[in-house]
Amino acid sequence: MIDLFAGCGGMTSGFTAAGFRPVLAVEWDLHAAATYAANFGAGHVRWADITTVTDVPEADVVIGGPPCQGFSNLGSRDVDDPRNQLWKQYLRIVREVRPAAFVIENVDRFLSSSEFGLLQAEVRPGGLLSGYHLTSGLLLAADFGVPQRRKRAFVIGSREGAIPLPTPTHPSWHGVRTVLHGLPEKPAATALPKSTVEYFGQTVPGRFTSADLHLGRNPTALSLARYQVVPPGGGRFDLPDHLLPRCWREKKTGTTDVMGRMRWDEPSLTIRTEFYKPEKGQYLHPQWEPGPSGHRVDRPITHLEAARLQTFPDDFTWCGSKIEIARQIGNAVPPVLAEAIGRHVAAHLGGTKAESACRLCV
């Protein structure tokens, strides 16, 4: 397999668990590329702009998620955003490699974009990807064993006949308790250890273990007062007027998940790149009991907790600053979801048909 726009390796983690072997990974962000190399080896990783990558090896499958901020509900929705043109580089490499199948991951808006329309045109007779059959749709990570309501668009292209999207494997969803229960409620540190490692001739912070990522913060008295009054499933509308910033006081609708608290026995909402900021989403720890003596954990989730909600295994190691690692976590495809897709694709291509239990279920 080849992983383009590989990030820290969420898709590779899942596809290797499904039996694939990576022969090339391309990632332009140094710290994400270093994290990938730390976990899967540096020999096949190219820290480079994808437009400069040539001489790609043969592969059965090409996977990847071209940058999609311009399509995102949180972005500018600008179809001319240069980040949205990088999907063409993905297609260039698919055309050169001619794998049996390719998989694209993107935000849900991708399926209604002009770029997706052009992709569909390229698989028609005479197009750049003539001979491929496309299947596309939305997958909800919680349906595949990920304790997170993360919905993303997936496109599977195949030269072996159309490959349908995988069907849900988990009609009963995992709650956040599955991965958060048992972790220390009070993190012992607020900063990463001072250590560095060299990849691609560059020195970067790392390698950090999962335990190193269980990092606390130092909230202000105002922030702490806000955290204390938000119950599980609640958010900014639970704050009394004297704790509301002016922008929230004047905005009576929308942004319902900000300053939100998770529920133990439900999946989290989407883990984004700034999960350590409760004002950005439902990122408060789920432990909260009513009453003046109720047991509460009044803090946002840690980097380790976010990585677990994304289903990264605890033996995964990380490179970069706290902000850079948070970006890697939030941008990744959950490995457990990627594994389900990888096994599904392998079965249709005549590879292993073995099913494995979701590791969160055993």
FIBAZA-716797 format. One record per residue (C-alpha): z negated, y, x. Coordinates in steps of 0.02 Angstrom, whole numbers. Each point is the difference from the previous one (the first is absolute). Layout:
N
@w Z | v Y | u X
...
***
This chain:
362
@w 0 | v 0 | u 0
@w 26 | v 183 | u 46
@w -121 | v 133 | u -63
@w 70 | v 176 | u -10
@w -113 | v 151 | u -26
@w -133 | v -129 | u 41
@w -151 | v 113 | u 0
@w -156 | v -92 | u 55
@w 72 | v -166 | u -58
@w -58 | v -32 | u -179
@w 164 | v -84 | u -49
@w 11 | v -95 | u 164
@w -179 | v -62 | u -25
@w 50 | v -74 | u -168
@w 168 | v -69 | u 53
@w -71 | v -84 | u 156
@w -133 | v -81 | u -110
@w 146 | v -63 | u -105
@w 79 | v -81 | u 153
@w 120 | v 132 | u 66
@w 11 | v 48 | u 184
@w 28 | v 183 | u 46
@w 140 | v 32 | u 126
@w 11 | v 190 | u -18
@w -110 | v 137 | u -70
@w 46 | v 184 | u 1
@w -126 | v 140 | u -25
@w 11 | v 181 | u 58
@w -185 | v 45 | u -18
@w -86 | v -42 | u 165
@w -170 | v -48 | u -69
@w 70 | v -107 | u -140
@w 116 | v -86 | u 124
@w -149 | v -30 | u 115
@w -99 | v -78 | u -142
@w 148 | v -112 | u -40
@w 15 | v -51 | u 183
@w -187 | v -34 | u 13
@w 13 | v -127 | u -140
@w 173 | v -78 | u 19
@w 45 | v 30 | u 183
@w 92 | v 143 | u 82
@w 152 | v -97 | u 61
@w 103 | v 18 | u -158
@w -61 | v 174 | u -50
@w 106 | v 154 | u 25
@w -95 | v 164 | u -9
@w 154 | v 103 | u -42
@w 97 | v 102 | u -126
@w 97 | v -128 | u -100
@w 160 | v 100 | u 23
@w -5 | v -45 | u 186
@w -25 | v -187 | u -26
@w 152 | v -107 | u 43
@w 28 | v -180 | u 59
@w -109 | v -77 | u -132
@w -34 | v -188 | u 5
@w 50 | v -128 | u -129
@w -123 | v -30 | u -141
@w -12 | v -92 | u -164
@w -87 | v 142 | u -90
@w -15 | v 189 | u 22
@w -149 | v 85 | u -81
@w -67 | v 177 | u -5
@w -45 | v 154 | u -98
@w 101 | v 155 | u 45
@w -103 | v 160 | u -14
@w -6 | v 53 | u -181
@w -102 | v 159 | u -13
@w 142 | v 93 | u -82
@w 2 | v -126 | u -143
@w -187 | v -6 | u -20
@w -89 | v 79 | u -146
@w -107 | v 81 | u 133
@w 151 | v 67 | u 95
@w 137 | v 129 | u -24
@w 121 | v -118 | u -92
@w 137 | v 76 | u 107
@w 145 | v -123 | u 12
@w 64 | v 96 | u 151
@w -166 | v -23 | u 92
@w 56 | v -73 | u 170
@w -136 | v -132 | u -15
@w 94 | v -68 | u -150
@w 158 | v -23 | u 104
@w -85 | v -123 | u 117
@w 32 | v -140 | u -124
@w 182 | v 13 | u 58
@w -58 | v -51 | u 174
@w -83 | v -151 | u -78
@w 168 | v -46 | u -80
@w 90 | v 28 | u 165
@w -107 | v -132 | u 85
@w 15 | v -119 | u -148
@w 189 | v 16 | u 14
@w -5 | v -37 | u 186
@w -119 | v -149 | u -15
@w 68 | v -72 | u -163
@w -163 | v -93 | u -36
@w -11 | v -127 | u -139
@w -114 | v 120 | u -92
@w -80 | v 170 | u 14
@w -151 | v 79 | u -86
@w -29 | v 185 | u -30
@w -167 | v 72 | u -55
@w -14 | v 176 | u -69
@w -89 | v 108 | u -129
@w 43 | v -32 | u -181
@w 110 | v 156 | u -13
@w 122 | v -78 | u 123
@w 73 | v -107 | u -140
@w 55 | v 155 | u -96
@w 64 | v 96 | u 152
@w 178 | v 40 | u 49
@w -30 | v -94 | u 163
@w -36 | v -160 | u -95
@w 160 | v 28 | u -99
@w 96 | v 12 | u 164
@w -85 | v -159 | u 61
@w 61 | v -90 | u -155
@w 175 | v 64 | u 33
@w 1 | v -68 | u 178
@w -22 | v -181 | u -57
@w 156 | v 7 | u -108
@w 165 | v -69 | u 66
@w 58 | v 110 | u 144
@w -172 | v 76 | u 28
@w -98 | v -1 | u 162
@w -107 | v -144 | u -65
@w 132 | v -91 | u -99
@w -53 | v -179 | u -32
@w -183 | v 36 | u -30
@w -83 | v -21 | u -170
@w -137 | v 125 | u -43
@w -157 | v -25 | u -101
@w -119 | v 145 | u -27
@w -156 | v 46 | u -96
@w -181 | v 52 | u 10
@w -139 | v -111 | u 63
@w -185 | v 32 | u -29
@w -103 | v -54 | u 149
@w -145 | v -56 | u -111
@w 114 | v -131 | u -78
@w 12 | v -88 | u 168
@w -183 | v -4 | u 53
@w -22 | v 175 | u 72
@w -156 | v 88 | u -70
@w 101 | v 159 | u -28
@w 109 | v 73 | u -138
@w 140 | v 44 | u 120
@w 172 | v 3 | u -81
@w 155 | v 6 | u 110
@w 187 | v -28 | u -14
@w 75 | v -151 | u 87
@w 182 | v -42 | u 28
@w 56 | v -171 | u 58
@w 177 | v -22 | u 62
@w 69 | v -173 | u 33
@w 162 | v -81 | u 57
@w -62 | v -167 | u -70
@w 8 | v 51 | u -183
@w -117 | v 118 | u -89
@w -184 | v -22 | u 41
@w -110 | v 55 | u -146
@w -157 | v 97 | u 32
@w -154 | v -112 | u 13
@w -100 | v -27 | u -157
@w -185 | v 47 | u -5
@w -118 | v -128 | u 74
@w -165 | v 76 | u -56
@w -16 | v 30 | u -187
@w -183 | v 35 | u 33
@w -16 | v 144 | u 120
@w -120 | v 11 | u 145
@w -126 | v 141 | u -8
@w -52 | v 102 | u 151
@w -159 | v -106 | u 11
@w 111 | v -137 | u 73
@w 20 | v 94 | u 164
@w -137 | v 133 | u 2
@w -154 | v -103 | u -45
@w -113 | v -36 | u 148
@w 58 | v 141 | u 112
@w -139 | v 116 | u 62
@w -25 | v 137 | u -128
@w -45 | v 125 | u 135
@w 128 | v 3 | u 142
@w -80 | v 5 | u 171
@w 124 | v 124 | u 76
@w 107 | v 149 | u -46
@w 120 | v -9 | u 148
@w 108 | v -132 | u 82
@w -54 | v -69 | u 169
@w 70 | v 91 | u 150
@w 128 | v -124 | u 63
@w 185 | v 5 | u 40
@w 141 | v -122 | u 27
@w 178 | v 18 | u 65
@w 157 | v -44 | u -98
@w 179 | v 53 | u 35
@w -60 | v 92 | u 155
@w -113 | v 111 | u -106
@w -190 | v 6 | u -11
@w -67 | v -7 | u -177
@w -173 | v -20 | u -78
@w -42 | v -183 | u -32
@w -4 | v -146 | u -20
@w -128 | v 11 | u -138
@w -71 | v -146 | u -97
@w -29 | v -2 | u -186
@w -186 | v 27 | u 31
@w 43 | v 160 | u 96
@w 86 | v 66 | u -158
@w -156 | v -4 | u -110
@w -24 | v 186 | u 24
@w -106 | v 120 | u -100
@w 20 | v 186 | u -27
@w -120 | v 148 | u -6
@w 23 | v 74 | u -173
@w -62 | v 174 | u -42
@w -144 | v 21 | u -121
@w 125 | v 57 | u -132
@w 110 | v -154 | u 25
@w -151 | v -115 | u -9
@w -58 | v 82 | u -161
@w 172 | v -33 | u -74
@w 2 | v -181 | u 55
@w -170 | v -34 | u -78
@w 52 | v 40 | u -179
@w 163 | v -99 | u -5
@w -22 | v -172 | u -83
@w 114 | v -151 | u 26
@w 170 | v 39 | u -75
@w -45 | v 184 | u -11
@w 72 | v 149 | u 90
@w 7 | v 188 | u 3
@w -26 | v 15 | u -188
@w -177 | v -67 | u 26
@w -48 | v 147 | u 109
@w -106 | v 137 | u -80
@w 75 | v 175 | u 4
@w -111 | v 60 | u 142
@w 71 | v -137 | u 114
@w 183 | v 30 | u -44
@w 113 | v 98 | u 117
@w 95 | v 138 | u -87
@w 166 | v -95 | u 5
@w -75 | v -148 | u -94
@w -97 | v 110 | u -121
@w 162 | v 87 | u -53
@w 106 | v -159 | u -4
@w -59 | v -97 | u -152
@w 130 | v -140 | u 7
@w 85 | v -110 | u 129
@w -58 | v -65 | u 170
@w -120 | v -114 | u -90
@w -36 | v -114 | u 148
@w -62 | v 130 | u 124
@w -185 | v -7 | u 47
@w 6 | v -172 | u -81
@w -112 | v -149 | u 27
@w 64 | v -178 | u 7
@w -64 | v -141 | u -112
@w -66 | v -158 | u 84
@w 95 | v -122 | u -109
@w 166 | v 90 | u -15
@w 138 | v 30 | u 128
@w 2 | v 169 | u 86
@w 134 | v 126 | u -36
@w 133 | v 24 | u 135
@w -71 | v 20 | u 175
@w 88 | v 152 | u 70
@w -4 | v 74 | u 174
@w -149 | v 115 | u -34
@w -114 | v -127 | u -83
@w -148 | v 72 | u 97
@w 7 | v 158 | u -107
@w -68 | v -26 | u -177
@w 83 | v 161 | u -57
@w 167 | v -92 | u 27
@w -30 | v -147 | u -116
@w -117 | v -136 | u -62
@w -77 | v -39 | u 168
@w -189 | v 2 | u -27
@w -92 | v -163 | u 36
@w -26 | v -100 | u -161
@w -189 | v -21 | u 16
@w -85 | v 114 | u -128
@w -143 | v -34 | u -119
@w -58 | v 123 | u -134
@w -170 | v 82 | u -2
@w -97 | v 96 | u 132
@w -46 | v -159 | u 93
@w 169 | v -86 | u -19
@w 74 | v -75 | u 157
@w 152 | v 101 | u 54
@w 116 | v 9 | u 149
@w 59 | v 180 | u 0
@w 142 | v 2 | u 125
@w 188 | v -28 | u 7
@w 64 | v -169 | u 57
@w 13 | v -29 | u 186
@w 156 | v -40 | u 100
@w -54 | v -183 | u 4
@w -23 | v -4 | u -188
@w 171 | v 79 | u -27
@w 79 | v -127 | u 119
@w -82 | v -141 | u -96
@w 61 | v 70 | u -166
@w 173 | v -3 | u 78
@w -37 | v -183 | u 46
@w 12 | v 20 | u 189
@w -93 | v -144 | u 81
@w -159 | v 41 | u 94
@w 76 | v -59 | u 165
@w 132 | v 138 | u -9
@w -22 | v 130 | u 137
@w 44 | v 184 | u -4
@w 61 | v 142 | u 111
@w -9 | v 187 | u -28
@w -120 | v 133 | u -61
@w -96 | v -15 | u -164
@w 133 | v 103 | u -89
@w 143 | v -98 | u 77
@w -77 | v -168 | u -44
@w -33 | v 60 | u -178
@w 184 | v 45 | u -14
@w 49 | v -173 | u 63
@w -113 | v -84 | u -128
@w 59 | v 104 | u -147
@w 185 | v -15 | u 40
@w -1 | v -188 | u 24
@w 63 | v -135 | u -117
@w -152 | v -109 | u -40
@w 18 | v -157 | u 107
@w -50 | v -117 | u -143
@w 140 | v 73 | u -108
@w 122 | v -11 | u 146
@w -47 | v -183 | u 26
@w 38 | v -40 | u -181
@w 171 | v 82 | u 17
@w 32 | v -86 | u 166
@w -38 | v -173 | u -69
@w 107 | v 35 | u -152
@w 149 | v 54 | u 107
@w -22 | v -148 | u 119
@w 2 | v -123 | u -145
@w 163 | v 72 | u -66
@w 80 | v -5 | u 172
@w -42 | v -184 | u 21
@w -150 | v 26 | u 113
@w -176 | v -56 | u -35
@w -44 | v -20 | u -182
@w -183 | v -24 | u 37
@w -116 | v 107 | u -101
@w -162 | v 60 | u 74
@w -152 | v 61 | u -94
@w -33 | v 186 | u 7
@w -127 | v 19 | u 140
@w -107 | v 110 | u -113
@w -14 | v -148 | u -121
@w -69 | v -128 | u 123
***
